Amino acid sequence: MKATLLVFAWNEIDGMRVIMPRIDRSWFHQILVVDGGSTDGTVEYCEDQGYEVFVQRAPGLGAAMVESLERITGDVIVAFSPDGNSIPERIPALLAKMEEGYDLVTVSRYLDGAKSEDDDAITGVANWFFPALVRRAFRAPLTDALVMFKAYRRDLFDDVRIDTNKNAWATQVLLRSIKRGKRLGEI
């Protein structure tokens, strides 16, 4: 299995300097940084570190994902943010779960009683309510439906198309994957 780490960045120089050195490059066939128009030196830092970088043309995370698909060379895509919410040390377990044949695996912030340290009153309620709704409506046993940190089979995107430029692209892919009976996992 060849894996691509897809790093979404927009003025993430501080996070890139702290988070990216914790990633073992041998885990991935390709590390691709899609930049949303950074002005803080993120692109230059990534290029100096030898990462493959491109600046997206259209705004929004959905556009970043769609534009990335034509550049991805791996069979598996790990969607990642260097903002501290994606924990690099979870990547080996995520890739191992994908090796078991899953189409989509979520790195849950809530599995086994874990908590998201950046939840406030509003995001905490949303992060509880939406997975509860997904569990009830679709019978999908997920504890975290809104986190970006997920792995996807590359060919999943041929069946489950993204048609939004907004941040909701990952939720759209998740819900369409559930409806199409894709094999979902969580770590």
Secondary structure as GFF3:
##gff-version 3
##sequence-region A 1 187
A	DSSP	beta_strand	3	9	.	.	.	ID=ss1
A	DSSP	alpha_helix	13	19	.	.	.	ID=ss2
A	DSSP	three_ten_helix	20	22	.	.	.	ID=ss3
A	DSSP	three_ten_helix	25	27	.	.	.	ID=ss4
A	DSSP	beta_strand	30	35	.	.	.	ID=ss5
A	DSSP	alpha_helix	42	48	.	.	.	ID=ss6
A	DSSP	beta_strand	52	55	.	.	.	ID=ss7
A	DSSP	alpha_helix	61	69	.	.	.	ID=ss8
A	DSSP	beta_strand	76	80	.	.	.	ID=ss9
A	DSSP	three_ten_helix	88	90	.	.	.	ID=ss10
A	DSSP	alpha_helix	91	99	.	.	.	ID=ss11
A	DSSP	beta_strand	104	106	.	.	.	ID=ss12
A	DSSP	three_ten_helix	111	113	.	.	.	ID=ss13
A	DSSP	alpha_helix	121	138	.	.	.	ID=ss14
A	DSSP	beta_strand	150	153	.	.	.	ID=ss15
A	DSSP	alpha_helix	156	159	.	.	.	ID=ss16
A	DSSP	alpha_helix	169	179	.	.	.	ID=ss17
A	DSSP	beta_strand	184	186	.	.	.	ID=ss18
###
